[in-house]
Amino acid sequence: MGTIRDVFQLDLHAMQVKALAVDFGGVMSDFIDRDTLSLLADMAQVPLDAFEIPYWERRDRLDSGEYDAYCYFHHVLTDCYSPLRDDEETLQLLFTIDLLGFSHIRPRMVRWVCDMRSRGIKTVLVSNMASETYERLVHGTYWATACFDLFVISGILGMNKPEKPIFHHVIEQVQTAPQHILFIDDAKRNIETAKSMGMQTFLYT
């Protein structure tokens, strides 16, 4: 457990790490902040506390691919009784602002992951992320192609962290024994699943 400074102090060679699995939101990028959530609520013309509940409760369905972005925000706005729940322009703009809320990539993490990759460690981005978000924020971008050998994205696979199948998929993709995989995430429940499967873990705080 630790901050970005603690990550940089990890000795992956001494830890016998052969593959590095890293989360996106909250690790490679800043997590969406209260100001952006407040803006989304204002756009929906509802109070923030009413907006936040369905925003998070329905998020897994967006991340797993069960909902597309339009369907997700339609359900969120319906649940919080927004008068704009059927307004297509508003729904599209909400998704655009939501994307921007997760778009602040952390340069120091990019540099560190690239450095680990240059040392021969396999690198994989493991994220609960809608396929539409992946296409717009990650796929083909310079920072992502420089950092990662592989991408394990929930919205493409139809499985979310902390479910075990997505971690099995990571192990299969990197072709490395779990004890030689270091998994970095900011969610304790994801860390617990990875640890139960034999991976080394680091809880990013």
C-alpha positions as CSV (number, residue, x, y, z in Angstrom):
1,M,0.0,0.0,0.0
2,G,1.2,3.5,-0.8
3,T,1.4,6.5,-3.0
4,I,3.0,7.1,-6.3
5,R,6.4,7.7,-4.6
6,D,6.2,4.3,-3.0
7,V,5.5,2.7,-6.4
8,F,8.7,4.1,-7.7
9,Q,10.6,2.6,-4.8
10,L,9.5,-0.9,-5.6
11,D,12.4,-3.2,-6.7
12,L,10.7,-5.4,-9.2
13,H,13.8,-7.4,-9.9
14,A,14.2,-8.3,-6.3
15,M,10.5,-9.2,-6.2
16,Q,11.0,-11.5,-9.2
17,V,8.3,-9.7,-11.1
18,K,8.0,-10.8,-14.7
19,A,4.7,-9.1,-15.6
20,L,3.2,-5.8,-14.4
21,A,-0.6,-5.4,-14.4
22,V,-1.8,-1.8,-13.8
23,D,-5.3,-0.3,-13.4
24,F,-6.4,2.8,-15.3
25,G,-8.6,5.2,-13.4
26,G,-6.9,6.2,-10.1
27,V,-3.5,4.7,-11.1
28,M,-2.6,5.6,-14.7
29,S,-5.0,8.5,-14.7
30,D,-6.6,10.7,-12.2
31,F,-10.0,9.5,-10.9
32,I,-13.1,11.6,-11.8
33,D,-13.3,14.4,-9.2
34,R,-16.2,16.0,-7.3
35,D,-16.2,19.1,-9.5
36,T,-16.7,17.0,-12.6
37,L,-19.5,15.0,-10.9
38,S,-21.1,18.2,-9.9
39,L,-21.0,19.4,-13.5
40,L,-22.6,16.2,-14.7
41,A,-25.4,16.6,-12.1
42,D,-25.9,20.3,-13.1
43,M,-26.2,19.2,-16.7
44,A,-28.8,16.6,-15.7
45,Q,-30.6,19.3,-13.7
46,V,-30.6,17.3,-10.5
47,P,-28.9,17.5,-7.1
48,L,-25.4,15.9,-6.9
49,D,-26.4,13.5,-4.1
50,A,-29.4,12.2,-6.3
51,F,-27.1,11.9,-9.3
52,E,-24.2,10.1,-7.7
53,I,-26.2,7.1,-6.4
54,P,-27.3,5.7,-9.8
55,Y,-24.0,7.0,-11.4
56,W,-22.0,4.5,-9.3
57,E,-24.6,1.8,-8.8
58,R,-25.0,1.3,-12.6
59,R,-21.4,1.8,-13.5
60,D,-20.5,-1.9,-13.5
61,R,-23.1,-2.4,-16.3
62,L,-21.4,0.2,-18.4
63,D,-18.0,-1.2,-17.7
64,S,-19.0,-4.8,-18.5
65,G,-20.6,-3.8,-21.8
66,E,-24.1,-4.6,-20.7
67,Y,-25.0,-0.9,-21.3
68,D,-23.6,1.4,-24.0
69,A,-22.9,5.0,-23.0
70,Y,-26.3,6.2,-24.1
71,C,-28.2,3.5,-22.3
72,Y,-26.1,4.0,-19.1
73,F,-26.8,7.7,-18.8
74,H,-30.4,7.2,-19.8
75,H,-30.8,4.9,-16.8
76,V,-28.8,7.1,-14.5
77,L,-31.0,10.1,-15.4
78,T,-34.2,8.1,-15.1
79,D,-33.2,6.9,-11.7
80,C,-32.6,10.4,-10.4
81,Y,-35.7,11.8,-12.1
82,S,-33.9,14.1,-14.5
83,P,-36.2,15.9,-16.9
84,L,-33.5,15.4,-19.6
85,R,-33.4,11.6,-19.5
86,D,-34.6,11.3,-23.1
87,D,-32.7,14.2,-24.5
88,E,-30.1,12.7,-26.9
89,E,-27.9,15.8,-27.0
90,T,-27.6,15.9,-23.2
91,L,-26.9,12.1,-23.0
92,Q,-24.1,12.5,-25.5
93,L,-22.6,15.5,-23.8
94,L,-22.7,13.7,-20.4
95,F,-20.6,10.9,-21.8
96,T,-18.2,13.4,-23.3
97,I,-17.7,15.2,-19.9
98,D,-17.5,11.8,-18.2
99,L,-14.6,10.8,-20.5
100,L,-12.8,14.1,-19.7
101,G,-13.1,13.3,-16.0
102,F,-10.9,10.3,-16.5
103,S,-8.6,11.7,-19.2
104,H,-5.9,13.3,-17.0
105,I,-3.0,10.8,-17.6
106,R,-0.3,10.8,-14.9
107,P,3.0,11.5,-16.7
108,R,5.2,10.0,-13.9
109,M,3.3,6.7,-14.0
110,V,3.7,6.6,-17.8
111,R,7.4,7.1,-17.4
112,W,7.7,4.4,-14.7
113,V,5.7,1.8,-16.6
114,C,7.6,2.5,-19.8
115,D,10.8,2.0,-17.8
116,M,9.6,-1.3,-16.5
117,R,8.7,-2.4,-20.0
118,S,12.1,-1.5,-21.3
119,R,13.6,-3.8,-18.7
120,G,11.8,-6.8,-20.2
121,I,8.8,-6.9,-17.9
122,K,5.5,-7.6,-19.7
123,T,3.0,-4.8,-19.1
124,V,-0.7,-5.0,-19.2
125,L,-3.4,-2.5,-18.6
126,V,-6.3,-4.1,-16.6
127,S,-9.3,-1.8,-16.4
128,N,-13.0,-1.8,-15.7
129,M,-13.7,0.4,-18.7
130,A,-16.5,0.6,-21.3
131,S,-15.3,-0.3,-24.8
132,E,-16.3,3.2,-25.9
133,T,-14.1,4.7,-23.3
134,Y,-11.2,2.5,-24.3
135,E,-11.6,3.5,-27.9
136,R,-11.6,7.2,-27.1
137,L,-9.1,7.5,-24.2
138,V,-6.7,4.6,-24.7
139,H,-6.6,2.7,-28.0
140,G,-3.9,3.9,-30.3
141,T,-2.7,6.7,-28.1
142,Y,1.0,7.3,-27.8
143,W,1.2,6.9,-24.0
144,A,-0.7,3.6,-24.1
145,T,1.2,2.0,-26.9
146,A,4.5,3.2,-25.3
147,C,3.5,1.7,-21.9
148,F,1.7,-1.6,-22.5
149,D,2.1,-4.8,-24.3
150,L,-1.4,-6.0,-23.6
151,F,-4.8,-4.5,-22.8
152,V,-7.4,-6.3,-20.6
153,I,-10.6,-4.2,-20.8
154,S,-13.8,-5.2,-19.1
155,G,-16.1,-3.7,-21.6
156,I,-14.5,-5.8,-24.4
157,L,-14.4,-9.0,-22.5
158,G,-17.7,-8.7,-20.7
159,M,-16.2,-9.3,-17.2
160,N,-15.3,-6.9,-14.5
161,K,-12.9,-6.7,-11.6
162,P,-13.0,-8.0,-8.9
163,E,-14.5,-11.1,-10.6
164,K,-11.9,-13.9,-10.8
165,P,-12.4,-14.6,-14.6
166,I,-10.8,-11.3,-15.6
167,F,-7.7,-12.2,-13.4
168,H,-7.6,-15.6,-15.0
169,H,-7.5,-13.9,-18.4
170,V,-4.6,-11.7,-17.3
171,I,-2.6,-14.7,-16.2
172,E,-3.3,-16.4,-19.5
173,Q,-2.4,-13.4,-21.6
174,V,0.9,-12.7,-19.9
175,Q,1.7,-16.4,-19.8
176,T,3.3,-15.9,-16.4
177,A,2.8,-17.7,-13.0
178,P,0.7,-15.5,-10.7
179,Q,3.5,-15.2,-8.1
180,H,5.6,-13.4,-10.7
181,I,2.8,-10.9,-11.6
182,L,2.6,-7.5,-9.7
183,F,-1.0,-6.1,-9.8
184,I,-1.4,-2.4,-9.0
185,D,-4.9,-1.0,-8.3
186,D,-6.6,1.6,-6.2
187,A,-9.6,-0.6,-5.1
188,K,-9.1,-2.9,-2.1
189,R,-11.6,-5.4,-3.4
190,N,-9.7,-5.9,-6.6
191,I,-6.4,-6.2,-4.7
192,E,-8.0,-8.9,-2.5
193,T,-9.1,-11.0,-5.5
194,A,-5.7,-10.7,-7.2
195,K,-3.9,-11.7,-3.9
196,S,-6.2,-14.7,-3.5
197,M,-5.1,-15.9,-6.9
198,G,-1.4,-15.7,-5.9
199,M,-0.4,-12.4,-7.4
200,Q,1.8,-9.9,-5.8
201,T,-0.2,-6.7,-5.2
202,F,0.2,-3.0,-4.4
203,L,-2.8,-0.9,-3.2
204,Y,-2.4,2.6,-4.7
205,T,-3.7,5.2,-2.3
